[in-house]
Amino acid sequence: MAQITIDGEQYEVPDGSNVLEAVLGLGLDLPYFCWHPALGSVGSCRQCALLQFQNAEDDRGRIVMGCMTSVSDGMLLSLSDTRAKDFRADVIEALMINHPHDCPVCAEGGECHLQDMTVMSGHKNRRYDGLKNTHVNQYLGPLINHEMNRCIACYRCVRYYDDYAGGTDLAAMGSHDHVYFGRHEDGMLESEFAGNLVEVCPTGVFTDKSLVNDYTRKWDLQSAPSICTSCAVGCNTSPGERYGRLKRVHNRYHHEVNGYFLCDRGRFGGAFVNSPDRLKSAGAKQVDGVFEAINHGDAVARLQELCGTPDGLYAIGSPRASLESNWMLQTLVGAEQFSAGLGLEESAVNAVVAALQDGGVATATLPEVEAADLVIILGEDVTQTAPRVALALRQSVRNEGIEQAAAIGVQYWQDAAVRNITQNARSPLIQLVSASTRLNDVASETMALAPDDIARIGYALADALGGGHAVDGLSAEQSALVSQMVALIGKAERPLIVSGASCHNSAVVSAARAVAALIAEQKSQTRVVYVVPECNSIGLGLLATESLSIDALSALATDGKIKTLLVMENDLYRRAPKAVVEQLLAAVPNVIVLDTVEHATAELADWVFPVASFAECEGTLINNEGRAQRFFPPMEGADERLPSWQWLKPLVEARHDVLRHQLEHIDDVLAALARHVPVLAGAVDASPNATYRDRVGLKVARQPHRYSGRTAMYADKTLHEPKTRVDENSALAYSMEGESRNLPSALRSFVWDPGWNSNQSLHKFQAEIGGTLRGGSAGIRLLKGESSAPDQRVSIPGAFVPKADQWLLTPQYRVFGSDELSSYADAIKEMIAEATLSLSPADAHSLGLTTEDGVRVYSDGFTLDCAVKIDGLVPSGTAGFVVGHPVMLQLQSGAIVSLEKKAGFMRMPDVIVSDGARIHG
Amino acid sequence: MTDRPLTQHLRPDGNPVFIAEYESNGGYDGLRRALAEKTPADCQQVVKDSRLRGRGGAGFPTGMKWSFVPMGDKAGPGHKYLVANADEMEPGTFKDRIILEQDPHQLIEGMILSAYAIEADIAYIFLRGEYTLAAQRIETAIQECYDAGYLGTGIQGSNYSLELRLHRSAGRYICGEETALINALEGKRANPRPKPPFPQVSGLWGRPTIVNNVETLCNITHILTHGADWFQSLGIGEDSGTKLFGASGNVMTPGVWELPMGTPIREILEQHAGGMREGYQLKGFLPGGGSTDFLTTDHLDLAMDYDVIGKAGSRMGTGTMIVLDDRSCPIGMVRNLSRFFAQESCGFCTPCRDGIPWIVQLLSRFEDGQATDADLVLLEEKARFVGGMGNTHCALAPGAMEPVISALKYFREDFERHIHEGGCCYQHAAGGH
């Protein structure tokens, strides 16, 4: 710690930080723009000026930029000296020269950092009477709105988008007071992290397009602490609601999970809750095949009737449903009649669950991923499968450069200086994958292999580390890579092994587990990250230690054993081949689907029951690190949607007498689950329960203090002031009453502090800048990597041998399109690219294919036409298909197919413009 | 030994001196001798002893600048770089151009020796884009040097190797700032870099780099050939050596002349520039290019030495004076300059990017007859905001405000007249800006 004096007061601040960070960390106000806790300092905006004095005799001092000045022991500073204050007001005044007076119609208004800093700096009266500069705006795709006139040229956008997130299509262009931040031409932003621009931009240049088009001010949003359901990382989010619609999703800071940023699937995918494809009411299929709505009472009665007897009652759970709902379903039908519904990834997910439970190596937190000095990735295109982790991996490769800079006395937060020193120096990141990935640009080594060969190299590496799984027949190139990895591991202090279920290959996971365990014997800071596909894959894996496969269910159904099948929050077409699903559903007399959206499985159901989405109910999820996290609804479930567990409650109570009256609220369900499933017992501590009250005895507000129109906002529906809904399931209230400062992080709905209306107010809630929240880390990690047991799954696969005219299908994930629910969001729909089959250049050539062409896939019992993508990294003899893409649902990893050029195939046009013909040319 | 080392071999007809003629004048002898007889440390010591100060404008001691470059093993693996800053874009400055166009080998020899002194193995000439004639001639000269073994591997049989490349700027004034120049060389936006680290430690491609002005580098050959004492003896005032001084504006014979450091301003303006054109009186002058403070007739007897001019409230800058006469509007002149600087701001930091255009807008109000007393107060306030040291990321804005702030000091009555007469009283006078 360093002792510093600010305006005569003595303070202790952390060594090695900069003055701006230190000042904010003390809870003092100092305005800033270009600095961002995750992006560091460059000194461009000049807003955080203060005076520094040489010594006690120096009464003049000099203007320094807080963000560019290192804290040093004994330093003398003034925030309040008139010269410093005047200078800060001058900076705002200069920034305002060209800033339009459009706050009333700006989507940033009310949560605008520029507004806050203007007020803070005291600039009021306009003295510049010249013309304002204006700019042309660009079409940047369906996610982000561009309004360049509002730009104050803080350079945060390009520093975030290019330097931090690795984007290449957003740039600072032009110069002087015509500097322009945009693309070289109109078009979709290419980065899957573009949405963070909405929060990174301190004013209204980059705004959330769906919010702009369906607008509500921040102060009118009703928010709740939530968890992103788009992948297994479990980023913490703050969805905001008004008029029964989900208006937007903002990042909710969690030091160990997602820090300051989300991926675009998470930010924009939640809008599926507004989709017209949502199920609104229960329905019974009529003889003509059309569903007829049934009222709620009838629906409950019918459900009880259908599920009254356990005989022949089977159920399929879901990795995208909460622990509570899955447990209720499993409890209803019994573990032996329950399928986890994991489908294609099941064996690999179970291998991950085993590795998390008994692998003996802790999962890296987000800061630990960023701190890794060696990354080895086995079989994951992390940007597509766990995007937030990939963004952290991009930071990890900077550690080499940060060390180089430190060697010449430049601190890590001196962002521009560090990057100038670093140039292209990167910490090693080695990828063993089956095709090109979105980390190719930062990987020091990429080797593309069939999944079995990835596992083989993993085992060979484990063998070289003393693990004793000899692998025969590696190529010279493969052996050289193993030796290279061994050498790098020897030098690393904080190695990180990344693997997961995305190869649909449990041997890959087991090999990664073996490698991590062996390295951890030598290096205590060894960490792992295992990726699984869905938000509760791990929870379901822990819950359903036994599970019927869909094939097994199909066989039972064909034998007439299944009378009623409950399919909960799961589209089976995404889990098993079409023929298997259709055979299963046809053989079951009563198919009941409970879900949020109407999908292909629901179409074939006999009864459908509408389910509340993450935005309309509570639930607990276990993320890929084994962390239990609670999500809470910002909005009341509209129409007749109930959370699945509530639909199931009367059935479970009827079946299990001991649970009668024990399952009133979700806390009760979680408590019962914890009693019955010891491995999940800790989940009850994921957040305070519904009895939590703040220091004055109030629940936690979902609405900001300035929430407006409460009495009139539903005047179009009823003239009476609606009664405030009482939330019995959580400690949150549909109210603006309650404390905002001293809250447990798990219950914080939004960030706001007096004078800090934007999300930049976050530092007011952090124990230290960029560190943990004062309210603690939300959620609780159940699997800490402390338990170690031999891996039961070790089996070294044979090498992949390409065969003439045959291709092995390998799975490829896409951030847009592979995930089910986010694909129902309007904006995401536009982001989903055409389905492609990836082939090596040699294979494409031998088939007579170019990138313009289509290819026909011949498999058992079906053919499928799609576009071809030629990828120089795809191993010959393999063909990568897009997991979850509607066109490709029939394809299964590991299947052998034959291929043929498809004559006359028409590719989709590259760009779809949704909001006006703004594309040039 | 000559007392005009930089210009002694320029041909009267202005045609370039290429290698045969350069060598016949004794060119590259100094290089051969230095490579054979002196270590890099020896070379650095001589330059330090010579008290040579940078001729690009800031006047930083060259030997000291070099001394920050890590030498030998301390430099770590990789290249070290020497860059000649030939991006001569300072308004009113055209001194380096003469050497670049007429005596390119003088620069190249100076660069090879300087690179040797800091153990650089790659050198660049960063040339102003508009200097097309210089570009052709430098290309020729570089090729001649490779052919003659002055560049490339094992120069003149020594162990020393150097690659030299010409880079023609895409054209921004800010590229004259050494770290913006480095960014431009790397193909990035020409924004100045934060310092520290200084380029000597981490410059081009993150490696130790020295950026010196053309005239500075040309002096090196002569210093190493004739010694530090000789070089010091050339100056007639406090500073060492000679300097390419120049003058532009309504003087009889605008031009550039090599004169001893410490030459009185009066001698430069009255003798070499031939005094004012008929009908014009000297009103003031910027002593060293467009980003230096005005001096006036009161300062004519000052010596052109860095510290003397500094004490008088201006800067030596490039040593090429812009002369303001009594029939040209000082406000028009500083507006013209401010427009240039506003245009040439890289757009990185706020006071420069948004402040200088405001200065231009305010100055225009004076010229257009719209200014009020409040505008004069505002202009002074904004000029201090833009020009205050440390207020901006680099020195462009402070430099840009030097003529404005000094004009407010020396020509205040002109500003007041513009307010009270509702416009510019010079506009009808012949020769006005």
Interface residues (C-beta under 8 A of the other chain):
Chain A: V42 G43 S44 C45 R46 Q47 A49 R62 I63 V64 M68 F87 D90 V91 A94 L95 I97 N98 R127 Y128 G130 I152 A153 Y155 A172 G174 S175 H176 D177 H178 V179 Q404 A405 I408 G409 V410 Q414 A416 A417 N420 I421 T422 Q423 A425
Chain B: R172 R189 R193 P194 P196 P197 V201 S202 W205 G206 A342 Q343 E344 S345 C346 G347 F348 C349 T350 P351 R353 D354 G355 P357 W358 Q361 L378 K382 F385 G388 M389 G390 N391 T392 H393
